[in-house]
Amino acid sequence: MSDTPSSNKTDGMSRRAMMASSAAFGAALFAPKGLLAQSFPTAEVNTTGLAVTDDTVTIGILHSVTGTMAISETGSVQAEKLAIKQINEMGGILGRQIEVIQEDGASDWPTFAEKARKLLVADKVASVMGCWTSASRKAVLPVFEQHNGFLYYPTFYEGLEQSPNVIYTGQEATQQIIAGLDWVKETKGANSFYLLGSDYIWPRTSNKIARKHIEDFLGGEVVGEDYYPLGHTQFNSVINKIRLRKPDVIYAIVVGGSNVAFYKQLKAAGIDMTAEDPILLTISVTEDEILGIGGENMEGAYACMKYFQSLDNPNNVDFVKAFKEMWGEDIVIGDVTQAAYLGPWLWKAAVEKAGSFDVDKVREAQIGVELENAPEGYVKVHENHHLWSKTRVGRAKADGQYDVVFETAELVEPNPFPEGYQ
């Protein structure tokens, strides 16, 4: 992963030259480990009592590997561990190998807060890669702000947030929700929408933004809106309502294991997404979820995201190869998984730019950091702690992959507080 952290010099070599590009994904250029560590004494790079020694730095991983969200979050853990492995093979960060303490949020928001507190207070980790749902992020946010921790959050989300203690590596609403609705209006002539979601903050807030855009900006109509608890498995009643109201688009933000039941029941009810009557547009089903749903149950649906495993560029080809080599040939990679992979690389770049693991210094250094060889393509950290990125629409195939049918010509600037949507 190429970065542009700094032009400062260390022992006659630029730090960037000493930290090899990961375009070769683990084919290492090992910096002289002892020499580099000596150039960054622990007393100077760790002035706030973080878990940093002369040889190691400890970070946290906090995702659900049990419960209804495990279907979505396991890929994030895998991606973060791949990035950390690659960084360590390249010599680590400031001469130090990254060690990991992993905690399970267990698909339970109070557990996320409890585990976040442990990582920051007891373990004193230098940063945390974690969370998936907005509910889990909202649960840990006061903990990170109270204890000045630094969280890299990988999931596309509703926006309307900007914390000094979070870097948001997924897209916010204007990059995903609005772009997707504009696309389906312009290319499919869609005018009527049925909004559906899991019952927590992200789907509800996202659909509030979607409704506002549909009614006030697209001149369309919302003909129905329903929510169901996480883990819900009985969708036949809402499918019947959808069939009666005949929307042009089912706009689905169903999350976690509920996706399996919803899409299987949708197909069983005779709704053929390949016929686009109605069109199904989701912002929550990545390749990770399709693995559980079954490609035959998703074929023909559209998803609006910034990354699909099928992206045809050399960076992504190398990333997919490395991911499969580590986790198995049958593994798939979704949008959030790729965004999670960016977290350790963004943190590495900021630490090297700052020449310190101290959170305040890393936070300041993070702004403007670029990853030139990200699997999704070039990204850059905005001053609002979100990423400039492209938006894409993919159409699901029976094999569980997406064909990319639309891509924005330019990077979309993140705008977590869009005027007229709050």
N, C-alpha and C positions, 0 to 999 in steps of 0.2 A: 504494500500500500504506500504509494508515494505521498509525501506530505511536504509542506513548505513552512517549517516551524521557525527558522531563524537563520541568519547568516553569521552568527557569532562563531568564533574560532576556538578550538580546543586542541592544544599541543600540535599546532600547525595544520590541523585538518578540520574541515567544517564538520559540525555534528551531523549534518544531513549526509555527507559523504560517508561518515562512519556508520550511520544507520542505513543499512541497505534497503533499497526498494524491495517490496515483497512481491513484485510482479512475478518473480520466480517461485513464489509461495513456498518458502522454506529452504530454498537453495541459498544458503546463508553466506553473507559476508560478515564474519564475526569480528566485531571491533575488539581491540586488545582489552579484554575485560578488566584486568587489574588496573591497567593504566587509566582507563576511562573512569573507573570507580574512584581512583585517587584524585582525579580531576574534579570530582564532585563529592567532597567529604560529607558524611552523613550529618554532621552537626550543622552544615550549611544548607543542605537540601531538605532537611526535615527539622524545622524549628518549632513545630506544633505537636510533637509527640505522636506522630503517626507510626504505623507498623512498618518502619523502614529500618533496615540494618545495612551494614557495609556490603552485603551480598544479595539481599532480597528486598522486595516491596510486596506487601499483601493487599489484595483488593477483594471485594465481595461480589458474589453472584447471587441474586435474589429473584427467583422465579418460582412459579408453581410447577412442580414435577409430579404432584398428586392432585386429585380432584378434577372437576369439570374443565378447568383451564389447561390441564397438562397437554391436551391435544394441540394447543396453540403455542404454549410456552417452551416445550421441550426443545424445539428448534433454536430458540434464542440461546439457551444454555449451550447447545452444541456449537453454534456460531461463535459465541464468546470464547469458548475453550479452544476452538481452532485458531482464532486470532491471537490468543495468549500464547499458544504453542508456537506459532510462527514468530511472534515477537521474541520469545525466549530463544528460539533457534538462531535468531539474528544477533543475539548478545544481550537481549533484555532492554531495560530502560535505565539510562545513566549508569550502566554497568551492573545493574541489579536484575536478577531473575524475578519474574512475577510469580507469586504464590497466591492461591485462591482459597477462600473460605466460602463454601456454597451453603445457602440456606433455602429451605422450601417454604414458599408462601402458602402452599396447600390450598390455593383457590379461596382463601379466607382473608378478608381485608384486615381485621385486627391482628391476625398472625403476621401479615406483611409488616405492620407497624412494629410489632414486637421484635421481629427478626432484624429489621432495619436498625432499631435501637441497639441490639446486641452487636451488630457489625460495627456501628460507629463508636459506641461507648466502651464496650468490653474488648472488641477485637481491634479497634482503632484503624480500620482499613483506610487506605489512601483514596479509594473511590469505590463506587458500586455500580455494577451493570445489572439493571433489574426492572421488574414489574412488566405487566402487559396491559391489564385493564386500567381504565381511568380511575376506577374505584380503588384499586391497589395503589396507584400513584398518589391519589388524594390522601390515602391513609398514611403513606410514608412521608409526604411532603413536610408536615410540621416537624417531624423528627429530623429530617435533613436540614431544615432551616434552623432549628434550635441548636443542633450540634455541628453546624457548618460542614456537613458532608457534601459529597458531589456525586450525583446520580446521572447515569447515561440511560435514558428511557427510549426504547426502540419502536414503540407502537404508533401507528397512525392514530390520531385522536382529534377531539373536537375543538382544539385551540382554546382561546379565552384564558390562557395562562402563560405566565412568563416568570419563572423563578430563577434567582441568581444561583441556586443550588442544583439546577437541572439542565442538562443538554438534551434536547429533543431530537433524536436521530430519525424518527418517523415523520410523516407529513402531518400538517395541521389542516383545519377544515378548508381554507381557501385553496390549498394545493390539491386536495383530494375530492372533497364533497362537491364544491362549486364547479370545478373543472369537469367532473364526471357528469353532473346534471346538464351543463352546457353542451357537452358532447352528445348526450342522448337526445337532447332537444334538436340540436343542429343537424345531426346525421340521421336520426330516426323519426323526426317529427313528433316526438312524444309530447302529449299535453296533460295526461291524467296519471296520477301516481298513487300507489298504495304504500304507505310507510310502515315498516315492520322492524322490530328490534328486541333485543334482550333488555330486561328491565333494570338498567342501572345508568349511571351518569353519561357514559360515552354515547350509547345509542340514542338516549333521550335528547341530549344536547345536540348531537349531530342531526337528528331529524328535525329539531327546532330550527336549525340553520337551513336544512334542506327545504322545509316548508316555506320559510321566509323567501328563499331564493326562487322556488317554484312559483309561488303566488305573486311576489312583488317584482321579480326581475324577469321571469320567463313567461308570465301571463298564463301559467298552467293551473291545474286544480289537484288538490289532495282529496282523494275519494275515500280514504280510510287510514287509520293509524292505530297500531296495536303493539303491546309489549308483553313479554312473558319472562318469568324468572330464569336465571341461569340454571341450566340443567333440565329445563322443561323439555318434554318429549312428545306432547300431544298437540299437533298443529292442525288437525283435520277441520276444526271449527273455523279457524281463520282462513284456511284454504278455501272452504266453502264460501266465506264472505268475499274473498278475492274473486272467485268465479262469478258471483252474482253481480259485483260492481264493475267488472271488466275494465280494469285500469290498463293504460298503455304500458306502464312500467310497475313491476314490483321492486321497490327499493328496500333491500334487505340488509339489516345490520344485526343478524343473529350471530351469537358469539359462542365459542367453545364447543363442547360436546353436543349441544342442542342442534348444531348444524346438521349432524348426521340424521337425526329424526326428521328435521324440516325438509331437507332436500329429497330424502327417500319418500316421504309422504306426498311431497309435491309431484314427484314423478308418478307415484301410484295413483294419484287423483287424475292423471291424464293430462297434466299441464306439460306440454312439449316445448322446452326452452329453445330447441333448435329451430322451431317455427316462429319464434319471437312473438307469440300471441298468448300471453303478454311477454314483453321483454323482461328479463330479470337482470337487475344491476345491483351488485353488492360491493360494499367497501370493507367486508370483514372476512371473506373466504379466500385464503391464499392456498398455495399448493400443499401446505402442511395440513390444512383442514380437509382438502379434497382426498388426501390419503385415507382419512377415516370415512369420509362421505361416500367415496367411490366415484371415479371419473364418469361412469355411465349415468350417475344421478345428477351430475353437474353440467353435462355436455350442453353447450349452447348458451350458458349464462355468461354475463359480462362482469368483469371486476375492474374497478378503477383504483390504481395503486402506482407507486413509483418503480417497482421492481417486479419482474417475473423471471423465473429460472431460465426461460427460453431466450432471454436477451442474447442477441448475437454480437458480442464484442469480445476481444481477446481477454480483457480483465475478467469478465464473467466466466468465460470458458475455463480459465485457470482456477477461479474460485470454486466452481462446481466440481471440477476434478479433484481439488484438494479436499473439499467437503466430503465427497463420496469416498475418497481414500481413507479418511479418518473415521467416518461413521457408517459406511456401507453403501454398496451400489444401489440399493433400493430406496435410499433416503431421498427426500425431496426438499426443496428450498423455497420458502415463501418470502413475501415482502418484509415481514417483521424480522425473520431470521437474518436476512441480509442487512437490515438496519441495525440489528444487534451486533453483527460482525463489525460494523463501523465503530462501535463504542470504544473498544480497547485501542484501536488505531488513532482515533481522535484524541483520546487521553494521552497516549504516547507522544503524539505531536505537540500537545500543549505542555506536557512536562518538560520535554526537551527544549521547547521554545523558552519556557520559564527558567530552566536550569534548577528546578525545585519541584518537590512533591507537595509543598504547602498549598492548600486548597485555594486560598485567596490569590496566590500567584498563578496557579494553573487556570483559575477562572478568567483572570485578566488576559492570559496568553491565548486562551482558547478562541477568542474572537478573531475571525479572519483566517483561521486554519483551513487549509484546503487538502482534500484527498483527490489526487489526480487520477488514480487508478482504482477507484472503488468499483465493485462489480456493476453497480447501476450506472456508472459513469461519474464524471466530475461532480463533486459536491463541495460546498464551502459553508462554514459556520457564520451565520448572521449575528449581528449584535444583539438580536432578541433571543439568542440561544437555540434557534431552529436552523435547519439546513436549507440552503438553496438547492433545489432538485427539479428534475423533470417529472411530469405526470404522464402516465400511460394508461390505456385501456386494453385489457386482454379478453379474449373469448375462450372459455373453457372447452377442452377437447376430452374425448372419452378416455384418453391415456393419462388424464390427471394434470396435464400441462395447459398453459394458456398460449394462444396465438396473439401476439401484439398487433392490434388493429389501429391504434392511435398513439401518438407521442407528441407532446408539445415541442414546438420548434426551439424554444429557449428554456433555460432554467426558470422555474417559478419562484418568485421571491416569497418567503414566508411572511404571513401577516396574521398573527394569532388573535388580533383584536380588530376584525374587519368592520368598518363603519356600516351601520345599518343592519347588523346581524346580532347585536348584543341585547 
